[in-house]
């Protein structure tokens, strides 16, 4: 599944946001997302298959952490668009400052 298709899903983005803060067990993610365990596990499997998260076993729990390397692909693709928006935002800032 392409990275942007994976990131298009709001639930998967929320999982990544939570893992950005700290590692979580499946049950912690279930509680934070307000979803059932099979639904969360499905999203985690998609993220794991894409390389965006890693899991490890800790006793009887599976703990998930963020693996941001695949996001570099998306970041590289967005780079030229940032230059576009940077110029547009600078123009907007100048326009707003001239109205003051």
C-alpha positions as CSV (number, residue, x, y, z in Angstrom):
1,X,0.0,0.0,0.0
2,X,1.5,3.4,-0.9
3,X,2.6,5.6,2.0
4,X,0.1,8.4,1.2
5,X,-2.8,5.9,1.1
6,X,-1.8,4.7,4.5
7,X,-1.5,8.2,5.9
8,X,-4.8,9.2,4.4
9,X,-6.6,7.2,7.0
10,X,-7.4,9.4,10.1
11,X,-7.2,6.4,12.5
12,X,-3.7,5.4,11.3
13,X,-2.6,9.1,11.6
14,X,-3.9,9.1,15.2
15,X,-2.0,5.9,16.0
16,X,1.2,7.5,14.6
17,X,0.5,10.7,16.7
18,X,0.2,8.6,19.8
19,X,3.3,6.7,19.1
20,X,5.2,9.9,18.4
21,X,4.7,10.8,22.0
22,X,5.7,7.4,23.5
23,X,5.5,3.7,22.9
24,X,2.1,2.0,23.6
25,X,0.7,-1.4,24.1
26,X,-2.2,-2.6,22.0
27,X,-4.6,-2.1,25.0
28,X,-3.4,1.4,25.6
29,X,-4.0,2.2,21.9
30,X,-7.5,0.6,22.2
31,X,-8.3,2.9,25.1
32,X,-6.9,6.0,23.5
33,X,-8.7,5.5,20.2
34,X,-12.0,4.2,21.7
35,X,-12.0,1.3,19.3
36,X,-12.2,-2.4,19.8
37,X,-9.0,-4.5,19.8
38,X,-9.5,-6.2,16.4
39,X,-9.9,-2.8,14.7
40,X,-6.8,-1.4,16.3
41,X,-4.8,-4.5,15.5
42,X,-5.9,-4.2,11.8
43,X,-4.6,-0.7,11.7
44,X,-1.3,-1.7,13.4
45,X,-0.8,-4.5,11.0
46,X,-1.1,-2.1,8.1
47,X,1.3,0.4,9.7
48,X,3.7,-2.5,10.6
49,X,3.6,-3.9,7.0
50,X,4.5,-0.4,5.7
51,X,7.4,-0.2,8.2
52,X,5.9,2.8,10.0
53,X,5.7,1.0,13.4
54,X,7.7,-1.7,15.1
55,X,6.5,-4.1,17.8
56,X,8.3,-6.0,20.5
57,X,7.1,-8.5,23.0
58,X,7.3,-7.5,26.7
59,X,6.1,-10.3,28.9
60,X,2.6,-11.0,27.5
61,X,2.1,-7.6,25.9
62,X,3.0,-6.4,22.4
63,X,4.5,-2.9,22.6
64,X,4.5,-0.6,19.5
65,X,6.9,2.2,18.7
66,X,7.1,4.6,15.8
67,X,9.5,3.8,13.0
68,X,9.7,7.1,11.1
69,X,12.1,6.1,8.3
70,X,9.3,5.4,5.7
71,X,8.0,9.0,6.3
72,X,11.2,10.2,4.6
73,X,9.7,9.1,1.3
74,X,6.6,11.3,1.9
75,X,8.8,14.1,3.1
76,X,11.0,14.0,0.0
77,X,7.9,14.1,-2.2
78,X,6.5,17.1,-0.3
79,X,9.8,19.2,-0.5
80,X,9.0,21.0,-3.8
81,X,5.5,21.8,-2.5
82,X,6.9,23.4,0.7
83,X,8.9,25.8,-1.5
84,X,5.7,26.7,-3.3
85,X,3.8,27.3,-0.1
86,X,6.7,29.1,1.6
87,X,6.6,31.7,-1.2
88,X,2.8,32.0,-1.0
89,X,2.8,32.4,2.7
90,X,5.6,35.0,2.6
91,X,3.4,37.0,0.1
92,X,0.4,36.7,2.3
93,X,2.5,37.9,5.3
94,X,3.7,40.9,3.3
95,X,0.2,41.7,2.2
96,X,-1.2,41.5,5.8
97,X,1.6,43.6,7.1
98,X,0.9,46.3,4.5
99,X,-2.8,46.5,5.6
100,X,-1.8,47.2,9.2
